Amino acid sequence: MEEQFPMDLAYGKMGVCIYLYSLSRWEGKEEYRQVAEKLLDEVLANISKTKEISVEKGLAGIVIGLCHLVREKFVGGDINEILDEVDSHIFKTLAFMSAETSYLSKSTIIHLLYYLQLRYTEQDSADNKYLFQELIIKMIEMFQQNLKADFFDEPFSFSALDWLPPQLLYVASKIYALNIYSNRITKILEDIIRKVLSTVPALQANRLYLLFALAGIRPYLPDHEKALVSHIHLLKERIDVAHIMNVECKNQDVYVKDGLSFVYMLLYLIQKEYPEYGIDFNPQAIYDRIRNSEAWNSLNNREYYHYLRKGLFDGFPGAYLVLLHIKKHFL
């Protein structure tokens, strides 16, 4: 059963734990909190057995999930004390890696950089900050080595994971905000940003994804200000939310990983964080589309479907939290 229902954030118990804690707060049901606490105990009891370090399926993702629970005050405690052993394992794994021996993909490195910058912000000692800073620098250097042309290739279908340039730009903006290794990041991004700005993604959902990332990185690349603003406006003009909903997102594409839930998150975050680039959309239409989809009907009519789609990232927990978010903020 452990193998079938892992501990990770994206597809396992850590993600379901976040879902249940959120549900308990938003719907005011104590029974959800009780189950969430039981799941959290299981995750903490088994965390030392997890050797995979990635965000998607390993320790770094569990750490991000635990940080979210503490930050949102679902649970209490000293997060650095709780995560000391886990951080140490990830640190040792990364510290002894070299670009020549690394098995890490570019996507895994980008996600680990997100984990590292997040943990850097939560350190309360200069020594610990220094350790995380050095790892961030090392991962940046590992990322830029042997960067191949296919890094920029747009996938045929929309996915939060499969297209890497927006993810890189988003994480780079987070690291820029920490004022770590900024000059080196700028040099690495010089060539990348030119390639990104030279094309318009075929999928309109990917145009939305890229717009969000470019809006975030814009303040940190003043030498490219004019080109960035121009491309952001170009992308905005070529995004039709109705087309994304009715053509690009099929009737099963409602999840956070690769569907309408992620589209909604991008639209909401752009409107909230970069209102000058906000795109008009109808939250009720997105809500109705998810609730009336074949995927949602399968949850009601096929019991086994709950197990197949139990992950926060690729299943109904993430999509349901999106529905609750729409209901809370717009309906």
C-alpha positions as CSV (number, residue, x, y, z in Angstrom):
1,M,0.0,0.0,0.0
2,E,2.9,2.4,0.8
3,E,4.2,1.8,-2.7
4,Q,0.8,2.5,-4.2
5,F,0.2,5.6,-2.1
6,P,3.5,7.3,-1.6
7,M,4.5,10.1,0.8
8,D,5.2,12.8,-1.8
9,L,3.6,16.2,-2.4
10,A,2.4,15.9,-6.0
11,Y,0.8,12.5,-5.9
12,G,0.9,11.2,-2.4
13,K,0.0,11.7,1.3
14,M,1.7,15.1,1.7
15,G,-0.5,16.6,-1.0
16,V,-3.7,14.9,0.4
17,C,-2.7,16.2,3.9
18,I,-2.6,19.8,2.5
19,Y,-6.0,19.2,0.8
20,L,-7.6,18.0,4.0
21,Y,-6.2,20.8,6.2
22,S,-7.5,23.3,3.7
23,L,-10.9,21.6,3.5
24,S,-11.2,21.6,7.3
25,R,-10.6,25.4,7.4
26,W,-12.7,26.4,4.3
27,E,-15.7,24.1,5.1
28,G,-15.4,24.2,8.9
29,K,-15.3,20.4,9.4
30,E,-13.2,19.1,12.2
31,E,-13.2,15.5,10.9
32,Y,-11.1,16.6,7.9
33,R,-8.5,18.0,10.3
34,Q,-8.4,14.8,12.2
35,V,-7.6,12.7,9.1
36,A,-5.1,15.3,8.0
37,E,-3.3,15.1,11.3
38,K,-3.1,11.3,11.0
39,L,-1.7,11.5,7.5
40,L,0.8,14.1,8.6
41,D,2.0,11.8,11.4
42,E,2.5,9.0,8.8
43,V,4.5,11.3,6.6
44,L,6.7,12.5,9.4
45,A,7.2,8.9,10.7
46,N,8.3,7.7,7.2
47,I,10.2,10.7,6.0
48,S,13.6,9.3,6.8
49,K,12.9,6.3,4.6
50,T,12.5,8.5,1.5
51,K,15.7,8.8,-0.4
52,E,14.4,10.5,-3.6
53,I,15.2,14.3,-3.2
54,S,13.1,15.8,-6.0
55,V,10.2,18.2,-5.5
56,E,7.7,16.2,-7.5
57,K,8.1,12.8,-5.9
58,G,10.6,13.2,-3.1
59,L,11.9,15.0,0.0
60,A,12.1,18.5,-1.3
61,G,8.4,18.4,-2.2
62,I,7.5,17.1,1.3
63,V,9.5,20.0,2.8
64,I,7.7,22.5,0.6
65,G,4.4,21.0,1.8
66,L,5.4,21.1,5.5
67,C,6.5,24.7,5.1
68,H,3.1,25.6,3.6
69,L,1.3,24.0,6.6
70,V,3.4,25.9,9.1
71,R,3.2,29.2,7.1
72,E,-0.6,28.9,6.9
73,K,-0.8,28.0,10.6
74,F,-2.4,24.7,10.0
75,V,0.3,23.3,12.3
76,G,2.7,24.8,14.8
77,G,6.4,24.3,15.6
78,D,9.8,25.4,14.6
79,I,10.0,24.5,10.9
80,N,13.8,24.6,10.8
81,E,14.0,22.2,13.8
82,I,11.4,19.9,12.2
83,L,13.3,19.8,8.9
84,D,16.9,19.7,10.1
85,E,17.5,16.1,9.3
86,V,15.7,16.2,5.9
87,D,17.6,19.4,4.9
88,S,20.8,17.7,5.9
89,H,20.1,14.7,3.7
90,I,19.3,16.8,0.7
91,F,22.3,19.1,1.4
92,K,24.7,16.2,1.5
93,T,23.3,14.6,-1.7
94,L,23.6,17.9,-3.6
95,A,27.0,18.9,-2.1
96,F,28.7,15.8,-3.3
97,M,27.3,16.0,-6.8
98,S,29.2,17.4,-9.8
99,A,27.9,18.3,-13.2
100,E,29.7,15.3,-14.6
101,T,28.2,12.8,-12.2
102,S,24.8,14.4,-11.7
103,Y,21.7,12.4,-12.7
104,L,19.5,15.4,-12.2
105,S,17.4,16.6,-15.2
106,K,17.1,20.3,-15.9
107,S,13.5,20.3,-14.6
108,T,14.6,18.6,-11.3
109,I,17.3,21.2,-10.9
110,I,14.8,24.1,-11.4
111,H,12.4,22.6,-8.9
112,L,15.3,22.1,-6.4
113,L,16.3,25.7,-6.8
114,Y,12.7,26.6,-5.8
115,Y,13.1,24.4,-2.7
116,L,16.5,25.9,-1.8
117,Q,15.4,29.6,-2.2
118,L,12.3,28.8,-0.1
119,R,14.3,27.3,2.7
120,Y,16.9,30.1,2.5
121,T,14.2,32.6,3.3
122,E,13.2,30.6,6.5
123,Q,16.6,30.4,8.0
124,D,17.3,32.4,11.2
125,S,21.1,32.0,11.3
126,A,23.7,33.5,9.0
127,D,25.6,30.1,8.9
128,N,22.5,28.3,7.6
129,K,21.7,31.0,5.1
130,Y,25.3,30.7,3.8
131,L,24.9,26.9,3.3
132,F,21.7,27.3,1.3
133,Q,23.2,30.2,-0.6
134,E,26.2,28.0,-1.7
135,L,23.9,25.3,-2.8
136,I,21.8,27.7,-4.8
137,I,24.9,28.9,-6.6
138,K,26.1,25.3,-7.2
139,M,22.7,24.3,-8.7
140,I,22.7,27.4,-10.9
141,E,26.1,26.4,-12.3
142,M,25.0,22.8,-12.8
143,F,21.9,24.0,-14.6
144,Q,23.7,26.1,-17.2
145,Q,26.1,23.3,-18.1
146,N,25.2,21.3,-21.2
147,L,22.0,23.2,-21.7
148,K,20.6,21.9,-25.0
149,A,18.4,23.4,-27.6
150,D,15.5,21.1,-26.9
151,F,15.2,22.9,-23.5
152,F,13.1,25.5,-25.3
153,D,10.9,23.1,-27.3
154,E,7.2,23.7,-26.6
155,P,5.4,20.4,-25.8
156,F,2.3,19.4,-27.9
157,S,0.0,19.5,-24.9
158,F,-0.4,21.9,-22.0
159,S,1.4,21.0,-18.8
160,A,2.6,22.7,-15.7
161,L,5.7,20.5,-15.7
162,D,6.7,19.8,-19.3
163,W,7.5,23.2,-20.6
164,L,10.6,24.4,-18.8
165,P,11.4,28.1,-19.8
166,P,8.5,29.6,-17.7
167,Q,9.5,27.5,-14.7
168,L,13.1,28.7,-14.9
169,L,12.1,32.3,-15.3
170,Y,9.7,32.1,-12.3
171,V,12.3,30.5,-10.0
172,A,15.0,32.9,-11.2
173,S,12.8,35.8,-10.2
174,K,12.5,34.3,-6.7
175,I,16.3,34.0,-6.4
176,Y,16.8,37.5,-7.8
177,A,14.6,38.8,-5.0
178,L,17.1,37.3,-2.5
179,N,20.0,39.2,-4.1
180,I,22.0,36.0,-4.5
181,Y,24.4,35.5,-7.4
182,S,22.4,38.1,-9.4
183,N,25.1,39.0,-11.9
184,R,25.7,35.3,-12.8
185,I,22.0,34.6,-13.2
186,T,21.7,37.6,-15.5
187,K,24.6,36.3,-17.7
188,I,22.9,32.8,-17.8
189,L,19.6,34.3,-18.7
190,E,20.9,36.6,-21.4
191,D,20.9,33.9,-24.1
192,I,17.8,32.2,-22.7
193,I,15.7,35.4,-22.7
194,R,16.5,36.2,-26.3
195,K,15.4,32.8,-27.4
196,V,12.2,33.0,-25.3
197,L,11.3,36.5,-26.7
198,S,11.9,35.3,-30.3
199,T,8.8,33.1,-30.5
200,V,5.2,33.0,-29.6
201,P,4.0,29.6,-28.1
202,A,1.6,27.7,-30.3
203,L,-0.7,26.9,-27.4
204,Q,-2.6,29.8,-26.0
205,A,-2.4,28.2,-22.5
206,N,1.4,28.3,-22.8
207,R,1.2,31.9,-23.9
208,L,-0.5,32.6,-20.6
209,Y,2.1,30.5,-18.7
210,L,4.9,32.5,-20.4
211,L,3.2,35.8,-19.7
212,F,3.1,35.1,-16.0
213,A,6.8,34.2,-15.9
214,L,7.9,37.2,-18.0
215,A,5.9,39.6,-15.8
216,G,7.8,38.2,-12.8
217,I,11.3,38.4,-14.2
218,R,10.8,41.8,-15.9
219,P,12.0,43.9,-12.9
220,Y,15.3,42.1,-12.7
221,L,16.3,42.4,-16.4
222,P,16.3,46.2,-17.0
223,D,18.5,45.8,-20.1
224,H,15.6,43.9,-21.7
225,E,12.8,46.1,-20.4
226,K,11.5,47.2,-23.8
227,A,11.6,43.8,-25.4
228,L,10.0,42.2,-22.3
229,V,7.1,44.7,-22.2
230,S,6.6,44.4,-25.9
231,H,6.4,40.6,-25.8
232,I,4.2,40.5,-22.7
233,H,1.7,42.8,-24.6
234,L,2.0,40.6,-27.7
235,L,1.2,37.5,-25.7
236,K,-1.7,39.2,-24.0
237,E,-3.2,40.2,-27.3
238,R,-3.0,36.6,-28.5
239,I,-4.7,34.9,-25.6
240,D,-8.4,34.0,-25.8
241,V,-9.5,32.3,-22.6
242,A,-12.6,30.9,-24.3
243,H,-10.3,29.2,-26.8
244,I,-8.2,27.7,-24.0
245,M,-11.3,26.4,-22.2
246,N,-13.2,25.1,-25.2
247,V,-10.5,23.9,-27.6
248,E,-7.2,23.4,-25.7
249,C,-8.6,22.0,-22.5
250,K,-10.5,18.8,-23.3
251,N,-13.3,17.4,-21.1
252,Q,-10.8,15.5,-19.0
253,D,-8.3,18.3,-18.6
254,V,-9.4,19.8,-15.3
255,Y,-6.5,19.1,-13.0
256,V,-3.7,21.3,-11.7
257,K,-1.0,19.4,-13.5
258,D,-2.2,19.8,-17.0
259,G,-5.7,21.4,-17.1
260,L,-8.2,24.1,-16.4
261,S,-7.3,24.3,-12.7
262,F,-3.8,25.5,-13.6
263,V,-5.2,27.9,-16.2
264,Y,-7.4,29.4,-13.5
265,M,-4.4,29.7,-11.1
266,L,-2.4,31.6,-13.8
267,L,-5.2,33.9,-14.6
268,Y,-5.8,34.7,-10.9
269,L,-2.2,35.2,-10.1
270,I,-1.6,37.5,-13.1
271,Q,-4.6,39.6,-12.1
272,K,-3.5,39.7,-8.5
273,E,0.3,40.2,-8.8
274,Y,0.5,42.0,-12.2
275,P,-2.8,43.8,-12.7
276,E,-1.4,45.8,-15.6
277,Y,-1.3,42.6,-17.6
278,G,-4.5,41.1,-16.2
279,I,-6.7,39.2,-18.6
280,D,-10.5,39.2,-18.3
281,F,-12.0,35.9,-17.5
282,N,-15.3,34.4,-16.2
283,P,-14.7,32.5,-12.9
284,Q,-18.2,31.1,-13.0
285,A,-17.6,29.6,-16.5
286,I,-14.4,27.9,-15.3
287,Y,-16.2,26.6,-12.2
288,D,-19.0,25.2,-14.2
289,R,-16.7,23.7,-16.8
290,I,-14.8,21.7,-14.1
291,R,-18.0,20.6,-12.2
292,N,-19.7,19.5,-15.4
293,S,-16.7,17.8,-17.0
294,E,-16.4,14.1,-17.8
295,A,-13.6,13.9,-15.2
296,W,-15.8,15.2,-12.4
297,N,-18.7,13.0,-13.4
298,S,-16.4,10.0,-13.2
299,L,-15.6,10.9,-9.6
300,N,-19.3,10.6,-8.8
301,N,-20.0,7.5,-10.8
302,R,-16.9,5.4,-10.6
303,E,-15.6,4.5,-7.2
304,Y,-12.2,3.4,-8.4
305,Y,-11.6,6.8,-10.0
306,H,-11.1,8.4,-6.6
307,Y,-8.1,6.2,-6.1
308,L,-6.7,6.8,-9.6
309,R,-7.1,10.6,-9.2
310,K,-6.1,11.0,-5.5
311,G,-3.1,13.3,-6.0
312,L,-3.1,17.0,-5.2
313,F,-1.3,17.7,-8.5
314,D,-3.0,15.3,-11.0
315,G,-6.3,14.6,-9.2
316,F,-9.5,15.8,-7.7
317,P,-8.0,17.2,-4.4
318,G,-6.2,20.0,-6.3
319,A,-9.1,20.6,-8.6
320,Y,-11.6,20.8,-5.7
321,L,-9.4,23.3,-3.9
322,V,-9.5,25.4,-7.0
323,L,-13.3,25.2,-7.0
324,L,-13.4,26.3,-3.4
325,H,-11.0,29.2,-4.2
326,I,-13.2,30.3,-7.1
327,K,-16.3,30.1,-4.9
328,K,-14.6,32.0,-2.0
329,H,-13.2,34.8,-4.2
330,F,-15.7,35.3,-7.0
331,L,-19.1,33.5,-6.5
